[in-house]
Amino acid sequence: MLNFSSRWETYEFLKREKAYLPYTEDDLEQDSQAIRNVLSQE
């Protein structure tokens, strides 16, 4: 999907984008809820 040649390139990309590991399902749900809240206020 990201077309990186190694796992380390993927980790570096995620770090640059401030998507730190481990990122759990609970983290995803919290982020998704925050986005829904912001979008519903528009």
C-alpha positions as CSV (number, residue, x, y, z in Angstrom):
1,M,0.0,0.0,0.0
2,L,2.7,2.5,0.9
3,N,5.3,0.8,-1.4
4,F,8.2,1.0,1.1
5,S,10.9,-1.5,0.7
6,S,11.3,-2.3,4.4
7,R,9.4,-2.3,7.6
8,W,11.9,0.4,8.9
9,E,10.9,2.8,6.2
10,T,7.3,2.3,7.2
11,Y,8.1,3.0,10.8
12,E,10.0,6.1,9.9
13,F,7.1,7.4,7.8
14,L,4.7,6.8,10.7
15,K,7.0,8.5,13.1
16,R,7.3,11.6,10.8
17,E,3.5,11.7,10.6
18,K,3.3,11.3,14.4
19,A,1.4,8.0,14.2
20,Y,3.3,6.3,17.0
21,L,3.2,2.5,17.6
22,P,1.6,0.7,19.2
23,Y,-1.7,2.2,17.9
24,T,-4.5,0.1,19.3
25,E,-8.1,-0.4,18.2
26,D,-9.1,1.8,21.1
27,D,-6.9,4.6,19.8
28,L,-8.5,4.3,16.4
29,E,-12.0,4.4,17.9
30,Q,-11.1,7.6,19.9
31,D,-9.6,9.3,16.9
32,S,-12.6,8.3,14.7
33,Q,-15.0,9.7,17.4
34,A,-13.1,12.9,17.6
35,I,-13.3,13.3,13.8
36,R,-17.0,12.6,13.8
37,N,-17.5,15.2,16.6
38,V,-15.6,17.8,14.6
39,L,-17.5,17.1,11.4
40,S,-20.9,17.2,13.1
41,Q,-20.2,20.7,14.3
42,E,-19.7,22.1,10.8
